[in-house]
Amino acid sequence: MVTIGSIVLQVGDVEQASTFWTQALGYRPSSDNPGILVPVAGTGPALALDEDDRTHLDLRAADAEEQRTEVERLVGLGARQVDWTYPDNADFVVLADPSGNLFCVIDASA
């Protein structure tokens, strides 16, 4: 079953948002990417700050097989696949929930 890997927030200024959210949540910037905030305690979803991308959830699947299974399951629950321009070797599939909210199912092994 998928879990929330990260919550992506569209922000106007990553540095300003990072300062606010690290203090508000007790998160810290990831050593790999200062625009991704992670819980200091190590549990819970990451918070990805992005100036271009829409606010959405990133759901983690363990591998490509689980990703395919979960996409099928979620579509069966009422989600729909979204027409999306994917980069080469994309590790994610974009879906919309029944209300039209976008979310991604990510192959975490990629």
C-alpha positions, 0 to 999 in steps of 0.5 A: 500500500502506498504512503505519503512520501512528501507534500509538495507546496507551491511557494513564491520564495523557497528560502522564505517558505523554508524558514517559515516551515522549518520553524513551524514544523520542527523540520530541517532542510534535507542535505541533498536539497534545501528545498525539501524539508524533512522531520528532525525525528525522521518520521513523517512525510517530507515537505517539498517546496517548489516555485513551479509545481502545483501543491499536491501529494507524492505517494510512495510505492516500494517499486515499479510493480507496486506502483502499477498495482497501486495505480490500478487500485486507485483508478478502481477507487475513482482516481483518473490518470491525467494527461501529462508530459513526462520526462524521460525515465519518469519515476512517477504517474500523475493521477487526479482524485475524484475531486480533481486534486492531483497527486503522484504515485512514485516508484521509490526504488527508481 
